[in-house]
Amino acid sequence: MPVPLLDLRAQHATIKNDVIAAMLQVVEDQKFILGDTVSQFECAVAGVSHSRYAIGCANGTDALLLALRALDVGRDDEVVTTPFTFFATAGTIHNVGARPVFVDIEPRTFNIAPEAAAAAVTDRTRAIIPVDLFGQMAPIERLRALAPDVPLIEDAAQSIGARRRIDSEWKMAGEPATIGTFSFFPSKNLGGYGDGGMIVTQDEALFHRLMRLRTHGSVRSYFHEEVGYNSRLDALQAAVLHAKLPHLAEWSAQRRANAAFYDAALADVAEVVTPYVDPENESIYNQYTIRADRRDALQAHLQANGIGTAIYYPLPLHLQPCFAYLGYREGSCPEAERAAGEVLSLPIFPELTQSHLDEVVSAVRAFYGR
Ligand SMILES: Cc1ncc(COP(=O)(O)O)c(C=O)c1O
């Protein structure tokens, strides 16, 4: 039985009526740009992320770009981040004219190593961007303690609804940082029917600045305080996402249940390291990413058995050709490099059936002769 890495049609089938009704309402209203549909969804995301303010934008990449601009990051500045992430995290640093400074990851969680990040801070550092990778929050409070004067942009593109216990209180993804950013790319736990993004913050001044930056730097039409962007969350996407939002918690819980099944079913396979979740974290498992001995051969074997997998990420960002000018070499971030050679993400989406899960487990076990 084939098992795809992700089956968005299976999810759509369960919510079709609600989503289509929400889209039709936007079509009937003919209000496609911002307006109530977007602001109601912004309020809902502020609620989910325990944030005072939420600003919709065109995608998760723009959310990072706008966040950097709102913190006045620009030419000759440095921004410390992880090399083991999707390209946008560092591409946006480059695109505001600043220099990405890559530091290594913690091998168990794949998230940025706080001590390494703090050690890389210089008098040019304007921000640190930790990424909540694969659905698990980065240790924001440790970064804050080690670099108290540096603003934190939490790239929570993969982690809406994840939470972390900080000083015995649950904090939601996006909540504890200076600015948090989300992506609604269709493969995310809360995915649109197209692109979408959101920025959250507790800071009123940053909120006003972000609102201005997303509409060409203007508050009043045709008067521009600064040069901004045209980066809005489309009303049709906001309608879809708002219709999906009530399901997010149950979908993420189902992903956790799937993860628990894999964890137990693969526990005795010594060649596989199942994902480690920091005891202070509750992951939303946007990905279920193992480390595997002979990873490429395992992936080929799974593919031959009709099982979809992916490698997130095959080449860490400090070794990407476009960042050669930064002067990193192989060995600069050894843990990120080792991870790139070992990781494999298995199907984890909430609509997987028990037969799908069994199929994946027996194919992995068979590869290692179990
Ligand atoms: C960690 C991370 N940052 C940023 C992004 C960019 O989001 P988008 O694709 O919505 O621009 C993504 C997702 O694709 C991501 O996974």
The ligand as an ORCA input file, in Angstrom:
! r2SCAN-3c Opt
* xyz 0 1
  C      11.689     27.370      8.933
  C      11.003     28.084      7.818
  N      11.183     29.419      7.700
  C      10.565     30.116      6.729
  C       9.730     29.506      5.829
  C       9.149     30.325      4.730
  O       7.776     30.254      4.653
  P       7.022     30.476      3.246
  O       7.259     29.269      2.420
  O       5.610     30.652      3.653
  O       7.590     31.708      2.632
  C       9.502     28.124      5.922
  C       8.569     27.377      5.045
  O       8.518     27.117      3.998
  C      10.168     27.405      6.932
  O      10.000     26.081      7.051
*
